């Protein structure tokens, strides 16, 4: 305060509690509080899984002010007081929920015993995982993708079931098995780019249905010509195609009944013929 009096050209008798406001000098503790709140705002906006945020969520923070304690255990900003209007950068807590994010993590293990690999493989294949590493981090699946072992002066890296090497790796490092569908299951070196075996691309299952439709028309020739001029297949949605359409049977009234004739390349089965002739 004495230093501020000299700056303002005042004596000790003239000093006033408002001298800081008059010469526009903020209290020494204000920059400290500002930096603390700036760090706090950065901390609560961290994505889930970061260590500082985990520490904040697990521990209880107590802030002492004017003899009273403000206690909170979740990432929310403390109460703002009227005299703290000089902190315009502070933010209120947002109500939006944090978006769930999935990560795939590659872990490299160094073991010297093949039995250890077999034991780990059996352990992972026989168990279902839902491992919680924290309140916001869960491990949903663990699996072995690649096993590399010495082979003379070099290494061989084999893929586990449901995993393959991309075609580029098969050509670059050489294969120790066949290349099928531009993939292989074994290469003769450890990739320099740190890439491991990739999941197999499962082809989509295609279902085929035959649908019979009865149409009432007075001109079968026109319908026949129309179907011949349609370019098949026809896509009616992103997942459904009509591969072909044809007339199989034409029934017309004759005398007291109907006659049903087959189109070219179609026949009536024997039991139908015998049943119709006995009537």
C-alpha positions as CSV (number, residue, x, y, z in Angstrom):
1,X,0.0,0.0,0.0
2,X,2.9,2.4,0.7
3,X,4.2,1.7,-2.8
4,X,0.8,2.6,-4.3
5,X,0.7,5.8,-2.2
6,X,4.1,6.9,-3.7
7,X,2.9,6.0,-7.2
8,X,-0.3,8.1,-6.7
9,X,1.7,11.0,-5.1
10,X,0.0,10.7,-1.7
11,X,1.3,10.5,1.8
12,X,0.5,7.9,4.4
13,X,-2.1,10.2,5.9
14,X,-3.9,10.4,2.6
15,X,-4.0,6.7,1.9
16,X,-7.5,5.3,1.3
17,X,-9.0,1.8,0.9
18,X,-10.1,2.9,-2.6
19,X,-6.6,3.8,-3.8
20,X,-6.3,0.6,-5.9
21,X,-9.5,1.5,-7.8
22,X,-8.3,5.1,-8.3
23,X,-5.0,4.2,-9.9
24,X,-6.6,1.2,-11.6
25,X,-4.5,-1.5,-10.0
26,X,-6.2,-4.8,-9.3
27,X,-5.5,-6.7,-6.1
28,X,-2.6,-9.2,-6.1
29,X,-4.8,-12.2,-5.5
30,X,-7.1,-11.6,-8.5
31,X,-4.6,-12.9,-11.2
32,X,-4.1,-16.0,-9.1
33,X,-7.8,-16.6,-8.8
34,X,-8.3,-15.9,-12.5
35,X,-5.6,-18.5,-13.4
36,X,-7.1,-21.0,-11.0
37,X,-10.6,-20.7,-12.6
38,X,-9.2,-20.7,-16.1
39,X,-7.5,-24.1,-15.3
40,X,-10.7,-25.3,-13.7
41,X,-12.7,-24.5,-16.8
42,X,-10.2,-26.3,-19.0
43,X,-10.3,-29.3,-16.6
44,X,-14.1,-29.9,-16.7
45,X,-14.1,-29.6,-20.5
46,X,-11.7,-32.5,-20.9
47,X,-12.9,-35.6,-22.7
48,X,-13.6,-38.6,-20.5
49,X,-10.6,-40.8,-19.5
50,X,-8.1,-38.0,-18.9
51,X,-6.2,-38.4,-15.6
52,X,-6.7,-34.9,-14.2
53,X,-10.5,-35.2,-14.8
54,X,-10.5,-38.7,-13.2
55,X,-8.8,-37.2,-10.1
56,X,-11.3,-34.4,-9.9
57,X,-14.3,-36.8,-10.1
58,X,-12.9,-39.1,-7.5
59,X,-11.8,-36.6,-4.9
60,X,-13.8,-34.0,-3.1
61,X,-12.7,-30.4,-3.4
62,X,-13.3,-28.0,-0.6
63,X,-13.0,-24.3,-1.1
64,X,-12.9,-22.1,2.0
65,X,-14.4,-18.6,1.7
66,X,-15.4,-16.3,4.5
67,X,-15.3,-19.1,7.1
68,X,-17.8,-21.2,5.1
69,X,-16.9,-24.4,3.1
70,X,-18.2,-25.0,-0.4
71,X,-18.0,-28.7,-1.1
72,X,-18.5,-30.4,-4.5
73,X,-17.4,-33.8,-5.9
74,X,-18.5,-33.4,-9.6
75,X,-17.0,-31.2,-12.4
76,X,-19.1,-28.1,-11.8
77,X,-18.0,-24.5,-11.4
78,X,-18.1,-23.1,-7.8
79,X,-20.6,-20.5,-6.8
80,X,-20.0,-17.0,-8.3
81,X,-20.1,-14.1,-5.8
82,X,-21.1,-10.5,-6.7
83,X,-17.6,-9.1,-6.0
84,X,-16.1,-11.5,-8.5
85,X,-17.6,-9.6,-11.5
86,X,-14.1,-9.1,-12.8
87,X,-14.0,-12.7,-14.1
88,X,-15.9,-12.4,-17.5
89,X,-14.3,-15.5,-18.9
90,X,-15.9,-18.0,-16.5
91,X,-18.5,-20.3,-17.9
92,X,-21.6,-21.9,-16.4
93,X,-22.0,-25.6,-16.3
94,X,-23.5,-27.0,-19.6
95,X,-26.4,-29.5,-19.3
96,X,-25.4,-31.4,-22.5
97,X,-24.3,-35.0,-21.9
98,X,-20.8,-36.0,-23.0
99,X,-20.8,-38.0,-26.2
100,X,-19.7,-41.6,-26.0
101,X,-16.5,-42.3,-27.8
102,X,-15.0,-45.7,-28.8
103,X,-11.3,-46.3,-29.2
104,X,-9.4,-49.3,-30.6
105,X,-6.1,-49.7,-28.7
106,X,-3.2,-51.9,-30.0
107,X,-1.1,-53.4,-27.2
108,X,2.2,-55.2,-27.9
109,X,3.3,-58.0,-25.5
110,X,6.7,-59.6,-25.4
111,X,6.7,-63.2,-24.3
112,X,9.3,-66.0,-24.6
113,X,7.1,-69.0,-24.1
114,X,4.6,-70.3,-26.7
115,X,2.6,-71.8,-23.9
116,X,2.0,-68.3,-22.5
117,X,0.5,-67.3,-25.9
118,X,-1.8,-70.4,-25.9
119,X,-2.9,-69.8,-22.4
120,X,-3.7,-66.1,-23.1
121,X,-5.6,-67.1,-26.3
122,X,-7.7,-69.7,-24.4
123,X,-8.4,-67.2,-21.6
124,X,-9.6,-64.5,-24.0
125,X,-11.7,-66.9,-26.1
126,X,-13.5,-68.4,-23.1
127,X,-14.4,-65.2,-21.4
128,X,-16.6,-62.2,-22.0
129,X,-15.2,-58.9,-21.0
130,X,-16.7,-55.7,-19.5
131,X,-13.7,-54.3,-17.6
132,X,-14.2,-50.9,-15.9
133,X,-11.0,-48.8,-15.7
134,X,-12.9,-45.9,-14.1
135,X,-16.3,-44.3,-13.8
136,X,-16.3,-43.4,-17.5
137,X,-14.0,-45.9,-19.1
138,X,-15.0,-49.5,-19.9
139,X,-13.1,-52.2,-21.8
140,X,-15.6,-54.1,-23.9
141,X,-13.5,-56.6,-25.9
142,X,-9.9,-58.0,-25.8
143,X,-8.5,-60.2,-28.6
144,X,-5.2,-61.4,-30.1
145,X,-4.8,-60.2,-33.7
146,X,-1.1,-61.0,-34.6
147,X,1.6,-63.4,-33.3
148,X,5.2,-62.8,-34.4
149,X,8.0,-65.2,-33.7
150,X,11.6,-65.7,-34.8
151,X,12.2,-67.7,-38.0
152,X,15.9,-68.0,-38.7
153,X,17.4,-64.5,-39.1
154,X,14.0,-62.9,-39.5
155,X,10.4,-63.0,-38.1
156,X,7.2,-64.5,-39.3
157,X,4.0,-62.8,-38.3
158,X,0.8,-64.8,-38.5
159,X,-2.8,-63.6,-38.1
160,X,-5.2,-65.1,-35.7
161,X,-8.6,-66.3,-36.8
162,X,-10.9,-63.6,-38.4
163,X,-7.8,-61.4,-39.1
164,X,-5.7,-61.0,-42.2
165,X,-2.8,-59.0,-43.7
166,X,-3.7,-56.4,-46.4
167,X,-2.5,-57.1,-49.9
168,X,0.2,-54.4,-49.7
169,X,1.8,-56.0,-46.7
170,X,1.7,-59.4,-48.4
171,X,3.6,-58.0,-51.4
172,X,6.0,-55.8,-49.4
173,X,7.2,-58.3,-46.8
174,X,6.5,-61.6,-48.7
175,X,4.0,-64.2,-47.7
176,X,4.4,-67.5,-45.9
177,X,1.1,-68.8,-47.2
178,X,-1.3,-68.1,-50.1
179,X,-2.8,-64.8,-51.1
180,X,-6.6,-65.2,-51.2
181,X,-9.0,-62.4,-52.1
182,X,-6.0,-59.9,-51.9
183,X,-5.2,-60.9,-48.4
184,X,-2.8,-63.3,-46.7
185,X,-2.5,-64.8,-43.2
186,X,1.3,-64.8,-42.7
187,X,4.2,-62.5,-43.7
188,X,8.0,-62.8,-43.4
189,X,8.7,-59.7,-41.4
190,X,7.4,-57.3,-38.8
191,X,5.9,-54.3,-40.6
192,X,8.0,-51.2,-40.1
193,X,4.9,-49.0,-39.8
194,X,3.6,-50.8,-36.7
195,X,0.5,-52.1,-38.4
196,X,-1.0,-55.4,-37.3
197,X,-3.4,-57.8,-38.8
198,X,-6.7,-56.3,-39.8
199,X,-10.3,-57.8,-39.3
200,X,-11.6,-59.8,-42.2
201,X,-14.3,-58.1,-44.2
202,X,-17.3,-60.3,-44.0
203,X,-19.2,-60.3,-47.3
204,X,-22.9,-59.5,-46.9
205,X,-25.4,-62.4,-46.9
206,X,-27.6,-62.4,-50.0
207,X,-31.1,-64.0,-49.8
208,X,-33.0,-64.9,-52.9
209,X,-36.7,-65.2,-53.0
210,X,-39.1,-66.4,-55.8
211,X,-42.5,-64.6,-55.7
212,X,-45.5,-65.7,-57.7
213,X,-48.0,-63.0,-58.6
214,X,-51.4,-63.5,-60.2
215,X,-52.5,-60.7,-62.6
216,X,-55.9,-60.2,-64.3
217,X,-55.4,-58.9,-67.8
218,X,-57.1,-59.2,-71.2
219,X,-53.9,-58.9,-73.2
220,X,-51.2,-61.4,-72.3
221,X,-49.1,-60.5,-75.3
222,X,-48.7,-56.9,-74.2
223,X,-47.6,-58.0,-70.8
224,X,-45.2,-60.5,-72.3
225,X,-43.6,-57.9,-74.6
226,X,-43.3,-55.4,-71.7
227,X,-41.4,-57.8,-69.5
228,X,-39.0,-58.6,-72.4
229,X,-38.1,-54.9,-72.9
230,X,-37.4,-54.2,-69.2
231,X,-33.6,-54.2,-68.4
232,X,-33.0,-56.4,-65.4
233,X,-31.9,-56.2,-62.6
234,X,-34.1,-53.4,-61.2
235,X,-33.1,-51.8,-57.9
236,X,-36.1,-50.9,-55.8
237,X,-34.2,-50.0,-52.6
238,X,-30.6,-49.9,-51.3
239,X,-30.9,-53.6,-50.3
240,X,-33.5,-55.1,-52.7
241,X,-33.1,-55.9,-56.4
242,X,-35.4,-57.6,-58.8
243,X,-33.1,-59.8,-60.8
244,X,-35.7,-61.2,-63.3
245,X,-39.5,-61.3,-64.0
246,X,-41.2,-63.7,-66.4
247,X,-44.6,-65.2,-67.2
248,X,-44.9,-68.9,-66.4
249,X,-48.6,-69.7,-66.9
250,X,-51.5,-68.1,-68.9
251,X,-55.0,-69.3,-68.0
252,X,-58.0,-68.5,-70.2
253,X,-61.6,-69.4,-70.2
254,X,-62.7,-72.0,-72.7
255,X,-66.1,-73.7,-72.9
256,X,-67.3,-74.5,-69.4
257,X,-63.9,-74.2,-67.7
258,X,-60.4,-72.8,-67.8
259,X,-57.3,-73.9,-69.7
260,X,-53.9,-73.1,-68.3
261,X,-51.0,-73.2,-70.7
262,X,-47.3,-73.0,-69.7
263,X,-45.0,-70.5,-71.3
264,X,-41.8,-71.6,-73.1
265,X,-39.3,-73.3,-70.8
266,X,-42.0,-74.2,-68.2
267,X,-44.0,-77.4,-67.8
268,X,-46.8,-78.8,-65.6
269,X,-45.6,-81.6,-63.2
270,X,-47.0,-85.2,-63.9
271,X,-49.4,-85.2,-60.9
272,X,-51.0,-82.0,-62.1
273,X,-51.5,-83.4,-65.6
274,X,-53.1,-86.7,-64.2
275,X,-55.3,-84.8,-61.9
276,X,-56.6,-82.4,-64.6
277,X,-57.3,-85.3,-67.1
278,X,-59.4,-87.2,-64.6
279,X,-61.8,-84.4,-64.1
